[in-house]
Amino acid sequence: MQRLFSHRLAWTTAENDLARAEAAARASGRPLLDLTVSNPTQVGLRYPDEEIARAFADAAVSPYQPSPLGLPGARAAVKADYARRGVELDVNQVVLTASSSESYALLFKLLGDPGESVLCPEPSYPLFEYLACLESLKPRSYRLRFDGLWHIDFDSLDFADAAASILVNPNNPTGSFVSRDDFDRLAGLAAEHGRALIVDEVFADFPLAPSAGAVTAVAGRPSPALVFSLGGLSKSCGLPHLKLGWIAVTGPVELVSDALSRLELIADTYLSVGTPVQMALPGLLQAGAIVRRQILERVQRNRQFLVKALGAHSPCTLLPAEAGWCAILRVPEIMSDEAWAGTLLEQDGVLVQPGYFFDLSMGATLVLSLIVQEQVFAEGVARLLARVAAT
């Protein structure tokens, strides 16, 4: 039979067992304690609706002035937001996109030819496989190793046929920042092989301790390689529905200039970023700071509760983290992490993510969202630990 659909869509669309069990539980009307929620608009935060509405009301949104890399005022707002984190950029180093996913898509178009690979950290979130394949690239993993802290396993890093390397900083779900030594070594290897780095920093605004943020902001660090740093409203301001991301381009001056001119051509082909959200961006970044503060406080309180609930003699171990919205919990290896997740769902009405979803390969691990409402998180953790004790 003649092929109808692209090979880029060759992955299966079937639900896994856990997804089917969750769908059945929800269809039955059974209440669930969902410890997987990652949508900040669904976890009871107080959104500054008046400030957000005012940001759009004050913006002159009627005129349409196509600007492939983003409107100057919006790019200046992003530049100022980087300065808030101690990163100095020229406004012309900023490119606006409709989302972080689109940022990846544009960069994969810029950097890769069909059939080439993209180096992706493992563990990390599974989005990269889909984004790479949709651009006719092949995702290829390199490992992060854990020895009490997370490090890049440079023995697993192979730039052969790689269009670029992705670095998630801080990583999701490990919550680990790249060390300065690891970043400098990675950038050196990328430059040596004539490759670029894509540094996903969407969780950089959520350090669990004040000192943790000092090891991020790699967009402002001198690099021998071309570096594309990703951010956006979705995570930093808890505004995923407003659809605006950005790329900060740094590195050797000639490479930056060449990359920006090529990105402008690609972006001009789509012109996907809406005018209203660009015009409103200065006000949205101010309003988003209110949401960001609530998220960070929620994450810190839930993690502190989890530490206290585990105590000193729990058979479960909470892995250390420096930032982000997730907690990784090692549970006894009397069954797989998928079996643990299925048991918790079916017997306790608690929904968690098994570690293998993120390519965690360190025994049985469960990943919990720390932005869940605190009473839901507390009850879900209590049921989880009770199940572990009873098993």
C-alpha positions as CSV (number, residue, x, y, z in Angstrom):
1,M,0.0,0.0,0.0
2,Q,1.3,3.5,-0.9
3,R,2.5,5.4,2.1
4,L,0.2,8.3,3.1
5,F,1.8,9.8,6.2
6,S,5.3,11.1,6.8
7,H,7.9,8.9,8.5
8,R,8.4,11.8,10.9
9,L,5.2,10.5,12.6
10,A,6.3,6.9,12.9
11,W,6.0,6.7,16.7
12,T,3.0,4.9,18.2
13,T,0.0,7.0,19.2
14,A,-1.3,4.2,21.5
15,E,-1.7,5.1,25.2
16,N,0.5,3.3,27.7
17,D,-0.9,1.2,30.5
18,L,-0.7,3.9,33.1
19,A,-2.4,6.5,30.8
20,R,-5.2,4.0,30.2
21,A,-5.6,3.3,33.9
22,E,-5.8,7.0,34.6
23,A,-8.4,7.6,31.9
24,A,-10.5,4.8,33.2
25,A,-10.3,6.1,36.8
26,R,-11.3,9.6,35.7
27,A,-14.1,8.3,33.5
28,S,-15.5,6.4,36.5
29,G,-15.6,9.7,38.5
30,R,-13.2,8.4,41.0
31,P,-11.4,11.3,42.7
32,L,-7.6,11.3,42.2
33,L,-4.8,13.1,44.0
34,D,-2.8,14.3,41.0
35,L,0.9,14.8,41.9
36,T,1.8,15.2,38.2
37,V,0.3,18.6,37.5
38,S,2.7,20.9,35.6
39,N,0.2,23.5,34.5
40,P,0.6,26.5,36.9
41,T,-2.9,27.9,36.0
42,Q,-4.5,24.8,37.5
43,V,-3.0,24.7,41.0
44,G,-4.9,27.4,42.8
45,L,-2.3,30.2,42.5
46,R,-3.6,33.8,42.7
47,Y,-3.2,35.3,39.3
48,P,-2.9,39.1,39.0
49,D,-5.8,39.3,36.5
50,E,-6.1,43.1,36.6
51,E,-2.4,43.6,35.9
52,I,-2.5,41.2,33.0
53,A,-5.6,42.8,31.6
54,R,-4.0,46.2,32.0
55,A,-0.9,45.1,30.1
56,F,-3.0,44.3,27.1
57,A,-5.3,47.3,27.5
58,D,-2.3,49.7,27.5
59,A,-0.8,48.1,24.4
60,A,-1.4,49.5,21.0
61,V,-2.4,46.2,19.3
62,S,-4.2,47.4,16.2
63,P,-1.2,48.2,13.9
64,Y,0.5,45.2,12.4
65,Q,4.2,45.7,11.9
66,P,5.8,42.4,10.9
67,S,9.1,42.0,12.7
68,P,10.6,38.5,12.2
69,L,12.9,38.6,15.2
70,G,10.3,40.4,17.4
71,L,9.1,43.9,18.0
72,P,11.9,46.2,19.4
73,G,10.0,47.1,22.5
74,A,9.3,43.4,23.3
75,R,12.9,42.4,22.7
76,A,14.1,45.3,25.0
77,A,11.7,43.9,27.7
78,V,13.4,40.5,27.4
79,K,16.8,42.1,27.6
80,A,15.8,43.9,30.8
81,D,14.5,40.6,32.2
82,Y,17.9,38.9,31.6
83,A,19.5,41.9,33.3
84,R,17.4,41.1,36.4
85,R,19.3,37.8,36.5
86,G,22.6,39.5,36.0
87,V,23.0,38.7,32.3
88,E,23.9,41.6,30.0
89,L,22.7,41.3,26.4
90,D,22.4,43.6,23.4
91,V,18.7,43.8,22.4
92,N,19.8,42.5,18.9
93,Q,20.8,39.2,20.5
94,V,17.2,38.4,21.4
95,V,14.8,36.5,19.2
96,L,11.1,36.1,20.0
97,T,9.1,32.9,19.3
98,A,5.7,31.6,20.0
99,S,6.9,29.1,22.6
100,S,10.0,27.2,23.7
101,S,8.9,24.3,21.5
102,E,8.9,26.7,18.5
103,S,12.3,27.9,19.6
104,Y,13.6,24.4,19.3
105,A,11.9,23.9,16.0
106,L,13.5,27.1,14.5
107,L,16.9,26.2,15.9
108,F,16.7,22.6,14.5
109,K,15.9,24.1,11.1
110,L,18.9,26.5,11.5
111,L,21.4,24.0,12.7
112,G,20.5,20.6,11.3
113,D,20.2,18.8,8.0
114,P,17.8,15.8,7.6
115,G,19.3,12.6,9.1
116,E,21.7,14.4,11.4
117,S,21.4,13.9,15.1
118,V,20.7,16.1,18.1
119,L,22.4,15.3,21.4
120,C,19.9,15.2,24.2
121,P,20.5,14.9,27.9
122,E,19.3,11.7,29.7
123,P,17.5,12.0,32.1
124,S,15.3,14.8,30.9
125,Y,11.8,15.4,29.6
126,P,10.7,13.4,26.6
127,L,9.7,16.3,24.4
128,F,13.0,16.3,22.5
129,E,12.3,13.1,20.6
130,Y,9.2,14.5,19.1
131,L,10.6,17.9,18.3
132,A,13.7,16.4,16.7
133,C,11.8,13.9,14.6
134,L,9.4,16.5,13.4
135,E,12.4,18.3,11.9
136,S,13.7,15.0,10.4
137,L,16.6,14.9,12.9
138,K,17.5,11.9,15.2
139,P,17.6,12.4,18.9
140,R,20.7,10.8,20.4
141,S,21.3,10.7,24.2
142,Y,24.2,11.6,26.3
143,R,24.1,10.6,30.0
144,L,24.1,12.6,33.2
145,R,25.7,10.6,36.0
146,F,24.7,10.9,39.6
147,D,27.2,10.5,42.5
148,G,25.3,12.6,45.0
149,L,25.4,15.4,42.5
150,W,24.6,15.3,38.7
151,H,27.4,15.7,36.2
152,I,27.7,15.4,32.4
153,D,29.1,12.0,31.5
154,F,31.5,13.2,28.9
155,D,32.4,9.6,27.9
156,S,28.8,9.3,26.5
157,L,29.0,12.5,24.5
158,D,29.8,12.0,20.9
159,F,29.5,14.9,18.5
160,A,29.9,12.7,15.3
161,D,27.0,13.6,12.9
162,A,25.4,15.8,15.6
163,A,23.9,19.1,14.5
164,A,23.8,20.5,18.0
165,S,23.8,19.6,21.7
166,I,21.0,20.4,24.1
167,L,21.7,21.3,27.7
168,V,18.8,21.7,30.1
169,N,19.9,24.0,32.9
170,P,18.5,23.5,35.5
171,N,17.6,20.0,34.3
172,N,14.0,18.7,34.5
173,P,13.3,16.6,36.4
174,T,16.6,16.3,38.3
175,G,16.6,20.0,39.3
176,S,20.4,20.1,38.8
177,F,22.3,23.1,37.5
178,V,25.3,22.4,35.2
179,S,28.5,23.2,37.0
180,R,30.8,25.9,35.6
181,D,33.5,23.3,34.8
182,D,31.0,21.1,32.9
183,F,29.6,24.0,30.9
184,D,33.0,25.3,29.9
185,R,34.1,21.8,28.9
186,L,30.9,21.2,26.9
187,A,31.2,24.6,25.2
188,G,34.8,23.8,24.3
189,L,34.0,20.5,22.8
190,A,31.1,22.0,20.8
191,A,33.4,24.7,19.4
192,E,36.1,22.2,18.6
193,H,33.6,20.2,16.5
194,G,32.0,23.3,15.0
195,R,28.7,22.7,16.7
196,A,26.3,24.9,18.7
197,L,24.7,24.5,22.2
198,I,21.0,24.9,22.8
199,V,20.7,25.8,26.5
200,D,17.1,25.4,27.9
201,E,16.9,27.7,30.9
202,V,13.1,27.8,31.3
203,F,13.3,26.8,35.0
204,A,16.2,29.1,35.9
205,D,14.0,31.4,37.9
206,F,13.2,28.7,40.5
207,P,16.3,28.0,42.6
208,L,15.5,26.2,45.8
209,A,18.2,28.1,47.7
210,P,19.5,31.7,47.0
211,S,23.0,30.6,46.1
212,A,21.8,28.1,43.5
213,G,21.0,30.6,40.8
214,A,24.7,31.7,40.7
215,V,25.6,28.8,38.4
216,T,23.0,29.6,35.8
217,A,22.7,32.5,33.3
218,V,25.1,30.8,30.9
219,A,23.8,33.1,28.2
220,G,25.9,35.8,29.8
221,R,29.1,33.7,30.1
222,P,31.8,33.9,27.5
223,S,31.7,30.9,25.3
224,P,33.9,29.7,22.4
225,A,30.8,28.0,20.9
226,L,27.6,29.5,19.6
227,V,25.0,29.3,22.4
228,F,21.2,29.7,22.1
229,S,19.6,30.2,25.6
230,L,15.9,29.5,25.8
231,G,13.3,31.1,28.1
232,G,9.7,32.1,28.0
233,L,6.5,33.3,29.8
234,S,5.3,29.7,30.3
235,K,7.6,28.8,33.2
236,S,9.2,32.1,34.3
237,C,5.9,33.9,34.7
238,G,3.5,30.9,35.0
239,L,1.7,32.1,31.8
240,P,1.8,29.1,29.4
241,H,-1.4,30.2,27.7
242,L,0.0,33.6,26.4
243,K,2.5,31.8,24.1
244,L,5.7,33.8,24.0
245,G,9.2,32.4,24.2
246,W,12.6,33.8,23.5
247,I,16.1,32.9,22.4
248,A,19.2,34.7,23.5
249,V,22.1,34.2,21.1
250,T,25.6,34.5,22.4
251,G,29.1,33.4,21.5
252,P,31.7,34.5,19.0
253,V,30.6,37.7,17.3
254,E,30.8,36.6,13.7
255,L,28.8,33.4,14.5
256,V,26.2,35.3,16.4
257,S,25.7,37.7,13.5
258,D,25.5,34.9,11.0
259,A,23.0,32.9,13.1
260,L,20.8,35.9,13.7
261,S,20.6,36.8,10.0
262,R,19.6,33.2,9.2
263,L,17.1,33.0,12.1
264,E,15.5,36.2,10.7
265,L,14.9,34.5,7.4
266,I,13.4,31.4,9.1
267,A,11.3,33.4,11.4
268,D,10.1,35.7,8.5
269,T,8.8,32.6,6.8
270,Y,6.3,32.0,9.7
271,L,5.8,35.3,11.5
272,S,4.1,33.3,14.3
273,V,4.5,35.6,17.3
274,G,1.3,37.6,17.9
275,T,1.4,41.4,18.1
276,P,-0.8,41.7,21.2
277,V,1.4,39.6,23.5
278,Q,4.6,41.4,22.2
279,M,3.1,44.8,22.9
280,A,1.9,43.7,26.3
281,L,5.2,42.0,27.3
282,P,6.7,44.7,29.6
283,G,3.5,44.6,31.7
284,L,3.2,40.8,31.5
285,L,6.8,40.4,32.9
286,Q,5.9,42.6,35.8
287,A,2.7,40.7,36.5
288,G,4.5,37.4,36.0
289,A,6.8,38.2,38.9
290,I,3.8,37.9,41.2
291,V,3.0,34.4,39.9
292,R,6.7,33.4,39.9
293,R,7.0,34.3,43.6
294,Q,4.0,32.2,44.5
295,I,5.3,29.2,42.5
296,L,8.7,29.4,44.1
297,E,7.2,29.6,47.6
298,R,4.9,26.7,46.8
299,V,7.8,24.5,45.5
300,Q,9.9,25.3,48.5
301,R,7.1,24.5,51.0
302,N,6.1,21.3,49.3
303,R,9.7,20.1,49.2
304,Q,10.2,21.0,52.8
305,F,7.0,19.0,53.7
306,L,8.3,16.0,51.8
307,V,11.7,16.1,53.6
308,K,9.9,16.2,56.9
309,A,7.4,13.5,56.0
310,L,10.3,11.1,55.0
311,G,12.1,11.6,58.2
312,A,15.4,9.9,58.9
313,H,14.5,6.3,58.6
314,S,12.2,6.1,55.5
315,P,12.8,3.3,53.0
316,C,12.4,6.1,50.4
317,T,15.1,8.6,49.4
318,L,14.6,12.1,48.1
319,L,17.2,13.0,45.6
320,P,18.9,16.4,46.0
321,A,17.8,19.2,43.8
322,E,18.9,22.8,43.2
323,A,15.9,24.2,41.3
324,G,12.8,23.4,39.3
325,W,9.3,22.1,40.0
326,C,10.0,18.4,40.5
327,A,11.1,16.0,43.2
328,I,12.6,12.6,42.4
329,L,11.8,9.9,45.0
330,R,13.6,6.6,45.1
331,V,11.3,3.9,46.3
332,P,12.1,0.2,47.2
333,E,13.0,-1.9,44.2
334,I,10.5,-4.6,45.2
335,M,8.7,-3.6,42.0
336,S,9.4,-1.4,39.0
337,D,8.7,2.3,39.1
338,E,5.9,1.7,36.6
339,A,4.4,-0.9,38.9
340,W,4.6,1.5,41.8
341,A,2.8,4.2,39.8
342,G,0.1,1.8,38.8
343,T,-0.4,0.5,42.3
344,L,-0.6,4.0,43.8
345,L,-3.2,4.9,41.1
346,E,-5.3,1.8,41.4
347,Q,-5.2,1.3,45.2
348,D,-4.7,4.8,46.6
349,G,-6.0,7.2,44.0
350,V,-2.6,8.9,43.8
351,L,-1.2,9.8,40.4
352,V,2.6,10.0,40.1
353,Q,5.0,9.7,37.2
354,P,7.4,6.7,37.0
355,G,11.0,7.7,36.5
356,Y,11.3,5.9,33.2
357,F,9.1,8.6,31.6
358,F,12.2,10.8,32.0
359,D,14.8,8.0,31.2
360,L,15.8,7.8,34.8
361,S,17.8,4.6,35.2
362,M,18.7,4.3,38.8
363,G,16.3,1.8,40.2
364,A,12.7,2.5,41.0
365,T,12.0,6.2,41.0
366,L,8.9,8.3,41.1
367,V,8.7,11.9,40.0
368,L,6.4,14.3,41.9
369,S,5.3,17.8,40.9
370,L,6.0,20.4,43.6
371,I,3.6,23.0,42.3
372,V,0.6,20.9,43.3
373,Q,-1.7,22.6,45.9
374,E,-0.2,22.0,49.3
375,Q,-3.1,20.1,50.9
376,V,-3.3,17.8,47.8
377,F,0.4,17.3,47.9
378,A,0.4,16.5,51.6
379,E,-2.4,13.9,51.3
380,G,-0.9,12.4,48.2
381,V,2.5,12.0,49.9
382,A,0.9,10.5,53.0
383,R,-0.8,7.9,51.0
384,L,2.3,7.2,49.0
385,L,4.4,6.6,52.1
386,A,1.7,4.5,53.7
387,R,1.6,2.3,50.6
388,V,5.4,1.9,50.7
389,A,5.2,1.0,54.4
390,A,2.4,-1.6,53.7
391,T,4.1,-3.3,50.7
